[in-house]
Amino acid sequence: PIWETQDNWRSYFGDLQRYRAFSAGAGIPFATWMQTFHGENKYRDPSESELRLDIFGAWTFGAKMPQAFTYNAGSSCLFKKTFNGSGDTQLAPAYDWLKRVIHESKMLSPYLVKLRCTDARWIVGKGSEYPWGVAPWQFDKDLPQLRGFTVDNTSTRNNRQPADVALGFFKPLEEGKNERWIMVTKALADKTAASNLCAQKITLNLVLENG
């Protein structure tokens, strides 16, 4: 999704929605590519906030496995040099970013592997558009206990206006369980900023029923 001239998140999340639906219809999991590369006069290396959105956005839409399109070839963003004998011995900052993201993803893994994504919705931010094929959140069957939300942009990005939020809804793989799970991911990223500089405070209004 990370292009030289623009970001392409609208298309990326639209693709995730399509493949989420395909995999649900076939009853099989789906995987995604991580953009850890640049080249073709089209793609650029991601920032830390973009790399996190790339991967955690995929989890939110139900993906089960990320793969690096390229590892230590000359177009990799993970290493400083690859064709002078250094191979993968000289680490670029993106290597540590990815290491941290994978560590956090492994902490989610025991839960996500037991769930299937039943739907994905979107909260559109100021000046943004909905991803292709992704419906807006509304009070409905996905999680009737969720009655509303507020989004507060605590960063300086997006002119301090509320930005996009992705919502994923999940059910247990085992039949007979009446649980509902939700994953909330801020979709604010910037090509020059780390994730902590693209922070949003998202408050959910949940009404929990007894029994």
Disulfide bonds with the S-S distance in Angstrom:
none
